[in-house]
Each structure stands twice: as C-alpha cells, then as structure tokens.
Amino acid sequence: MKRLYISAALIILIGALSGVHIWLLGRFTGELAELLTQAQAQVELEDWEQAARLTRQAKERWVDHEGYLHITLRHGDMDAVLISMDEALAFLEGGERQPSEYAAVNARLLTQLALLVEAELPTLSNLL
C-alpha cells in the first residue's frame, strides 16, 4: 500500500510541476509579447529606435531565461524564436524602413511565442 501512496504522490507532484511550468511560461511569453506589441506600435509611429530598444529588451529577457528554457522546451522551437528575434532586430536596425515587412516578422515571432505555450498544454492533440 505504501508503494501506491508514493506513486500517487509522485504523479500529483509531476502534474503540479507541469502546471507551474505552463503558468510561468505563459507569463514569460506574455511579457515578451507585450514588449513586441509595443515595438510594433512604435514602428507605426515611425519611432524605429524605441522599437529596436523594446525588441532588444525582449531578446535580452529571452537569453536570460535560456537555461530554464533549454531544460523545458524543444531546442528547435527555442532556436526559431531566437532567429525571429534577430530577424526583427535586423529590420529595425537596418537602413531600410519597411514597416510592412517588420510587421510580418513581428507577427511570426508573436505566433511562435503563443505556440510555445500551446505546445505545453495537456490537450488531447498534444498527448497523441
């Protein structure tokens, strides 16, 4: 009977830790998405320097959390987000000011961040 209690406790612990991870990841990606949305608004106001600062800030936060993210996420997903951040920064820091192309890169980046959380949710499609 003791083994049953230990097994049940471990399952509950794993479930609780998974829930905490999903909550933390959702909060973290939400903060990044907010910074990137603000950067998009700055591009629309043609304040490219402020947009670049906000995007760099989002990238710095991402890099600061890479240790945790490497443990909990697929490396391919992490690399895709980092590449998209670099691409967004290249559009912002480049000499050509093309708001529509930046908007497309930023939208892809926001979608990638949303998909990170979605992939961690315990849904039927993720379990199969």
ChimeraX attribute file (.defattr): number of C-alpha atoms within 10 A of each C-alpha:
attribute: neighborCount
match mode: 1-to-1
recipient: residues
	/A:1	6
	/A:2	7
	/A:3	8
	/A:4	9
	/A:5	10
	/A:6	11
	/A:7	12
	/A:8	12
	/A:9	12
	/A:10	12
	/A:11	12
	/A:12	12
	/A:13	12
	/A:14	12
	/A:15	13
	/A:16	12
	/A:17	12
	/A:18	16
	/A:19	15
	/A:20	12
	/A:21	17
	/A:22	20
	/A:23	13
	/A:24	13
	/A:25	21
	/A:26	18
	/A:27	13
	/A:28	17
	/A:29	21
	/A:30	16
	/A:31	14
	/A:32	22
	/A:33	21
	/A:34	15
	/A:35	20
	/A:36	26
	/A:37	19
	/A:38	16
	/A:39	26
	/A:40	24
	/A:41	16
	/A:42	17
	/A:43	22
	/A:44	14
	/A:45	11
	/A:46	13
	/A:47	14
	/A:48	21
	/A:49	14
	/A:50	17
	/A:51	26
	/A:52	22
	/A:53	16
	/A:54	22
	/A:55	26
	/A:56	19
	/A:57	15
	/A:58	21
	/A:59	21
	/A:60	12
	/A:61	15
	/A:62	19
	/A:63	12
	/A:64	11
	/A:65	12
	/A:66	14
	/A:67	10
	/A:68	11
	/A:69	16
	/A:70	12
	/A:71	9
	/A:72	14
	/A:73	16
	/A:74	12
	/A:75	12
	/A:76	9
	/A:77	16
	/A:78	17
	/A:79	11
	/A:80	14
	/A:81	21
	/A:82	16
	/A:83	13
	/A:84	19
	/A:85	23
	/A:86	15
	/A:87	16
	/A:88	26
	/A:89	21
	/A:90	14
	/A:91	21
	/A:92	24
	/A:93	15
	/A:94	11
	/A:95	8
	/A:96	9
	/A:97	14
	/A:98	12
	/A:99	17
	/A:100	11
	/A:101	12
	/A:102	19
	/A:103	19
	/A:104	12
	/A:105	18
	/A:106	24
	/A:107	18
	/A:108	16
	/A:109	23
	/A:110	21
	/A:111	13
	/A:112	18
	/A:113	22
	/A:114	16
	/A:115	14
	/A:116	19
	/A:117	20
	/A:118	14
	/A:119	15
	/A:120	18
	/A:121	17
	/A:122	13
	/A:123	10
	/A:124	7
	/A:125	8
	/A:126	10
	/A:127	9
	/A:128	5
